[in-house]
Amino acid sequence: MPANIPSPGHPAVEAYLANGYDSVVGMSSRFAAAICTRLLRLQTEEGVTGPIAEIGAFEGRFFIALAHALEPGEIALGIDIFSWPDAQVKDRFEANCLKHGIGPERRRTIKGDAGAMTQADLLAHAGGERLRLIHIDGEHSRNALARDLTLATACLGEGGLIVLDDMLHPGYPTLMVTVQAHLEANPDIVPLCVIDRETIVGATKFVLCQRAWFERYQTRLLEIFQDWIWPLGADFEPHWCLVLSQDTRLAEIV
Ligand SMILES: C[S@@+](CC[C@H](N)C(=O)[O-])C[C@H]1O[C@@H](n2cnc3c(N)ncnc32)[C@H](O)[C@@H]1O
């Protein structure tokens, strides 16, 4: 594995992160991919199963990593309007999936506006099963994020995780307002951890989980990611959660 990246816990993910990830056009960081795929492994260890979805699959960089972390029979849904930056982006998504080992039996490609999707639509795409992880990386407006968060929360299975991209990004400063409002309106959902940014493009992600699962997951995160824990944590007033970073230094004050 590249330096300073946690092991994703799956040989297929490890191979893709080492040899394929950079060749697929995309925006999420490899650090975040390693952590999120290790979280999928953790779910498997805890008996959490089911399909996953990405809103904003683009050319498949992050999607392929997540899909490689699934168990046999589980599927990944790639949702995107697939019109940006050109009409061929869907073909490139499918070609990248095939090239990097995610065949059609392991995925569903869904061309559409996530904001117009109902809970019933998404669950139908998932074969009637609730989702164990949903990565939200679609339209970056407050309204769109609010809709995506509502949809994800409604479709989440027991022990499920919601991953939010481009949090605390200098280009999207208002998204945090939507996240905070969603957390206040849904007290059963809490931040599990913050995945610190690698670069301005490979931005910070938040991972949310059900409150009932927080302690159980955090106990495992403390051991799995011990080398990447920034000591002070994240203060969501009054909830605290772990910050996972490649730079765990504190400010030098003396
Ligand atoms: C930043 S890119 C995603 C990058 C990708 N997740 C990765 O990590 O490489 C954002 C994607 O969201 C898609 N998108 C924007 N609005 C959307 C919507 N309303 N529904 C579904 N996808 C949307 C865009 O087409 C674009 O492909």
The ligand as an SDF file (V2000), in Angstrom:
LIG
                    3D

 27 29  0  0  0  0  0  0  0  0999 V2000
  -17.6700   15.4960   -7.6910 C   0  0  0  0  0  0  0  0  0  0  0  0
  -18.3990   14.4570   -8.8650 S   0  0  0  0  0  0  0  0  0  0  0  0
  -18.3240   12.9120   -8.0300 C   0  0  0  0  0  0  0  0  0  0  0  0
  -16.9510   12.3290   -7.8970 C   0  0  0  0  0  0  0  0  0  0  0  0
  -16.9020   10.8810   -7.4860 C   0  0  0  0  0  0  0  0  0  0  0  0
  -17.8180   10.5530   -6.4060 N   0  0  0  0  0  0  0  0  0  0  0  0
  -15.4880   10.5050   -7.0780 C   0  0  0  0  0  0  0  0  0  0  0  0
  -15.2280   10.3400   -5.8950 O   0  0  0  0  0  0  0  0  0  0  0  0
  -14.6460   10.4120   -7.9680 O   0  0  0  0  0  0  0  0  0  0  0  0
  -20.0970   14.9160   -8.6770 C   0  0  0  0  0  0  0  0  0  0  0  0
  -21.0510   14.0860   -9.5360 C   0  0  0  0  0  0  0  0  0  0  0  0
  -22.3780   14.3370   -9.0860 O   0  0  0  0  0  0  0  0  0  0  0  0
  -23.2270   14.2540  -10.1960 C   0  0  0  0  0  0  0  0  0  0  0  0
  -24.5020   14.9210   -9.8920 N   0  0  0  0  0  0  0  0  0  0  0  0
  -24.7560   16.2560   -9.7940 C   0  0  0  0  0  0  0  0  0  0  0  0
  -26.0340   16.4800   -9.4970 N   0  0  0  0  0  0  0  0  0  0  0  0
  -26.6320   15.2580   -9.3900 C   0  0  0  0  0  0  0  0  0  0  0  0
  -27.9440   14.8300   -9.1140 C   0  0  0  0  0  0  0  0  0  0  0  0
  -28.9220   15.7140   -8.8910 N   0  0  0  0  0  0  0  0  0  0  0  0
  -28.2130   13.4970   -9.0940 N   0  0  0  0  0  0  0  0  0  0  0  0
  -27.2280   12.5960   -9.3420 C   0  0  0  0  0  0  0  0  0  0  0  0
  -25.9540   12.9490   -9.6120 N   0  0  0  0  0  0  0  0  0  0  0  0
  -25.6530   14.2610   -9.6350 C   0  0  0  0  0  0  0  0  0  0  0  0
  -22.4340   14.9250  -11.3100 C   0  0  0  0  0  0  0  0  0  0  0  0
  -22.9270   14.5260  -12.5730 O   0  0  0  0  0  0  0  0  0  0  0  0
  -21.0280   14.4430  -11.0220 C   0  0  0  0  0  0  0  0  0  0  0  0
  -20.7020   13.3030  -11.7710 O   0  0  0  0  0  0  0  0  0  0  0  0
  1  2  1  0
  2  3  1  0
  2 10  1  0
  3  4  1  0
  4  5  1  0
  5  6  1  0
  5  7  1  0
  7  8  2  0
  7  9  1  0
 10 11  1  0
 11 12  1  0
 11 26  1  0
 12 13  1  0
 13 14  1  0
 13 24  1  0
 14 15  1  0
 14 23  1  0
 15 16  2  0
 16 17  1  0
 17 18  1  0
 17 23  2  0
 18 19  1  0
 18 20  2  0
 20 21  1  0
 21 22  2  0
 22 23  1  0
 24 25  1  0
 24 26  1  0
 26 27  1  0
M  CHG  2   2   1   9  -1
M  END
$$$$
